[in-house]
Amino acid sequence: MNVSDLREILQYVPRFRGRTFVVAVDGEVAASANFQNILVDLAVLRSLSIRTVVVHGASWQIEQLARDRGVALSNADGTGVADAATLQVSIDAAIRLTNEIMEGLSAVDLRAAYLNAIIAHPAGILGGTDYQFTGKVERVDTKALKLLLEEGIVPVIPPLGFDGEGRTYRVNSDSIAVEVAEALQAAKIIFLAPGATFANTGWLPRLLSISEAEDLLRKHRSAAAVGLQSKLEAGARACRQGVPRAHLLDGGINEALLTEIFSHDGFGTMVYSNEYQQVRRIFKKDVRSVMTLIRQSVQSEELVNRTRNDILEHIEDYWVLEVDRQPVACVALHVYAAEKAGELACLYVSKAHENQGYGRKLMAFVENLGKEKGLTRLFALSTQAFMFLQQKGGYVEAAAETLPPSRLEKYVQSGRNSRVLVKHLTPGGTH
């Protein structure tokens, strides 16, 4: 190292001192010969007063353990169906790897701790298929994580989540890393992927805006390795949710982590990136904004895909919640006058504005609107948000046959196998 290198490094140190980095380590990288060097790099970050959270995958370890036990996995990376046998192998492999990482951190004089900081719920029914023990992050225990970070302890988070009743779920580690980075208001999220992930990626530039990253994925989806797709999508999503920088690095190359953080040229690929409120009807000019708002939820099959014509045809049913004149949430009320029923539909809150009560605000708005229209009940169809509707909205599950006949026909044709939830309305309140 020469003096100019040291000067370049030192200009970054004040900028990152006291900030939080989330480092997402692929399971295969954790099993590689270079992982010991990565642990030393993490010790360097800590010595510079940079707080670090380690989120690790375990697909590689899960596949190895399944082969040793003769178990047929239903899915290894936490994005598909996790049956009971797969969940058990995942727990055993992930916790073993967590312990190994903590031992490695101790070997470089870093204190580390594992805690169940990921509160999860079932992924639900996707494409008509029950994903069983696959989970989605409901929230992150930021208080516990911050307590560890303030004491100079590195939290180590496995690809598992837990609900309030003691159930464990297999959760994709990239998704966990994004949620942790957002919850902790991290300055960076850094994905360390196996070298094979970057094979034939001459089309992958050094710097990408969020929209450029999303456009690039659409153009090269067939050519991109599955792991690269996941990490590039997660990086763009993290930036959309408020994380300033997301980095994708080859975890098999020594010093890639420090080179990316402390040099102008970097090493891998970087994605970069109240209040006035009102609920109002949408206008034609708002349709594109609504479609952009719900796009991620449509892609994950939480919401039904809606075309521009679909929305325009029923535009009087749609409402948006604005913050500083920007749509951050939406909802629709489709009325079935003959049955005095209404469908609460297209309820969505942008990730950057979750946990601020906007979802409940829109549910209450629809209830009041339904009463004004003389409706006696509301119903909702959900593949993934049914627990939110039950716990926060007071909806109860019902048989599909309770739907208005015209809606029942569409329900059967869709093949989504959504859960049907109902809430009865009374003039003086709801029950």
RABEL-V804588 format. One record per backbone hydrogen bond with DSSP energy under -0.5 kcal/mol. NH is the residue of the N-H (numbers start at 0). CO is the residue of the C=O. E is the energy in kcal/mol with one decimal. If there is no record, write none. Layout:
NH:CO:E  NH:CO:E
This chain:
5:1:-1.8  6:2:-2.5  7:3:-2.0  8:4:-2.1  9:5:-2.6  10:6:-1.4  11:7:-0.5  11:8:-1.5  12:8:-1.0  13:9:-0.8  15:11:-1.5  15:12:-0.6  16:12:-1.6  17:48:-3.4  18:15:-2.3  20:50:-3.1  21:187:-2.3  22:20:-0.6  22:52:-3.1  23:21:-0.6  23:189:-3.4  24:22:-0.7  24:54:-2.6  25:23:-0.6  25:191:-2.4  29:25:-2.1  30:26:-1.0  31:28:-1.5  34:31:-1.2  35:32:-0.6  36:33:-0.6  37:33:-1.7  38:34:-2.2  39:35:-1.6  40:36:-2.1  41:37:-2.1  42:38:-1.7  43:39:-1.9  44:40:-2.2  45:41:-2.2  46:42:-2.1  47:43:-1.0  47:44:-0.7  48:45:-1.9  49:44:-2.2  50:18:-2.5  50:48:-0.6  52:20:-2.4  53:154:-2.6  54:22:-2.6  54:52:-0.6  55:156:-2.2  56:24:-2.9  61:57:-2.9  62:58:-2.6  63:59:-2.0  64:60:-2.7  65:61:-2.4  66:62:-2.0  67:63:-2.1  68:64:-2.1  69:65:-1.1  70:65:-2.6  72:70:-0.7  81:130:-1.6  82:80:-0.6  86:82:-2.6  87:83:-2.1  88:84:-2.0  89:85:-2.6  90:86:-2.6  91:87:-2.2  92:88:-2.7  93:89:-2.7  94:90:-2.5  95:91:-1.7  96:92:-2.1  97:93:-2.6  98:94:-2.2  99:95:-1.9  100:96:-2.6  101:97:-2.3  102:98:-2.2  103:99:-2.2  104:100:-2.5  105:101:-2.1  106:102:-1.7  107:103:-0.7  107:104:-0.8  108:105:-1.7  109:104:-2.5  110:151:-0.5  112:153:-2.0  114:155:-0.5  116:114:-2.2  118:116:-0.7  118:138:-2.4  119:117:-0.6  119:161:-1.6  120:135:-2.1  122:133:-2.8  124:382:-2.3  125:123:-0.6  125:128:-2.6  127:415:-0.7  128:125:-2.0  130:123:-2.6  130:128:-0.5  132:81:-2.5  133:130:-2.0  134:169:-2.6  135:120:-2.7  137:118:-3.1  138:118:-1.9  140:116:-2.9  141:139:-2.1  144:140:-1.8  145:141:-2.9  146:142:-1.9  147:143:-1.7  148:144:-2.5  149:145:-2.6  150:146:-0.9  150:147:-0.7  151:148:-1.7  152:147:-2.6  153:110:-3.1  154:51:-0.5  154:152:-0.7  155:112:-2.5  156:53:-3.1  156:154:-0.5  157:155:-0.5  159:157:-1.9  160:168:-2.2  161:117:-2.4  162:166:-2.0  165:162:-1.6  168:160:-2.7  169:132:-2.6  170:158:-1.8  170:168:-0.6  171:77:-0.8  175:171:-1.9  176:172:-2.6  177:173:-1.9  178:174:-2.1  179:175:-2.7  180:176:-2.6  181:177:-2.4  182:178:-2.5  183:179:-2.3  184:181:-1.1  185:180:-2.7  186:19:-2.4  187:19:-1.2  188:244:-1.7  189:21:-3.0  190:188:-0.5  190:246:-3.4  191:23:-3.1  191:189:-0.6  192:190:-0.7  192:248:-2.8  196:193:-1.4  197:194:-1.6  198:195:-1.5  200:197:-1.0  203:200:-2.0  204:202:-0.8  207:269:-2.3  209:271:-0.8  212:208:-2.4  213:209:-2.2  214:210:-2.5  215:211:-2.6  216:212:-2.0  217:213:-1.7  218:214:-2.0  219:215:-2.2  220:216:-0.8  222:219:-0.7  223:219:-2.5  228:224:-2.5  229:225:-2.3  230:226:-2.0  231:227:-2.9  232:228:-2.7  233:229:-2.3  234:230:-2.4  235:231:-2.3  236:232:-2.4  237:233:-2.5  238:234:-1.9  239:235:-2.2  240:236:-1.5  241:238:-1.5  242:237:-2.5  243:185:-0.6  243:241:-0.5  244:186:-0.8  245:270:-2.4  246:188:-2.6  247:268:-2.8  248:190:-3.0  248:246:-0.5  250:192:-3.2  250:248:-0.9  252:249:-1.4  253:251:-0.5  255:252:-1.5  258:254:-2.4  259:255:-2.1  260:256:-1.7  261:257:-2.7  268:247:-2.1  269:205:-3.5  270:245:-3.2  271:207:-2.4  272:243:-1.8  275:273:-1.0  276:274:-0.5  277:321:-1.4  279:277:-0.5  279:319:-2.5  281:317:-1.6  285:282:-1.9  286:282:-0.6  286:283:-1.3  289:285:-2.4  290:286:-2.5  291:287:-2.3  292:288:-2.4  293:289:-2.1  294:290:-0.6  294:291:-0.6  297:293:-2.3  298:294:-2.4  299:295:-1.8  300:297:-1.4  301:296:-2.4  302:296:-1.3  310:306:-1.9  311:307:-2.6  312:308:-2.5  313:309:-0.9  313:310:-0.6  314:311:-1.2  316:313:-2.5  317:314:-1.2  318:330:-2.8  319:279:-2.9  320:328:-2.6  321:277:-3.3  321:319:-0.6  322:325:-2.4  323:275:-2.8  325:322:-1.6  327:320:-2.8  328:320:-1.2  329:347:-2.4  330:318:-2.1  331:344:-2.8  332:316:-1.9  333:342:-2.1  334:332:-0.6  335:340:-3.4  336:334:-0.6  338:335:-0.8  339:335:-0.5  339:336:-1.2  340:335:-2.0  341:376:-1.6  342:333:-3.0  343:341:-0.6  343:378:-2.4  344:331:-2.8  344:342:-0.7  347:329:-2.2  347:345:-0.7  349:327:-3.0  352:349:-1.9  353:350:-1.3  355:352:-0.6  360:356:-2.0  361:357:-2.2  362:358:-2.0  363:359:-2.5  364:360:-2.0  365:361:-2.4  366:362:-2.2  367:363:-2.4  368:364:-2.3  369:365:-2.8  370:366:-2.2  371:367:-2.1  372:368:-1.4  373:370:-1.8  374:369:-2.8  375:339:-2.8  376:339:-1.2  377:422:-3.2  378:341:-2.4  379:420:-2.5  381:418:-2.2  388:384:-2.2  389:385:-2.1  390:386:-3.0  391:387:-2.8  392:387:-0.8  392:388:-0.8  393:389:-0.9  394:388:-2.0  395:421:-2.5  397:419:-2.7  401:398:-1.9  402:399:-2.1  406:403:-0.7  407:403:-2.7  408:404:-2.0  409:405:-1.3  410:406:-2.3  411:407:-2.4  412:408:-2.1  413:409:-2.0  414:410:-0.9  414:411:-0.5  418:381:-3.1  419:397:-0.6  420:379:-2.6  420:418:-0.5  421:395:-3.1  422:377:-2.8  424:375:-3.0  425:428:-2.5  428:425:-1.1  430:423:-1.4
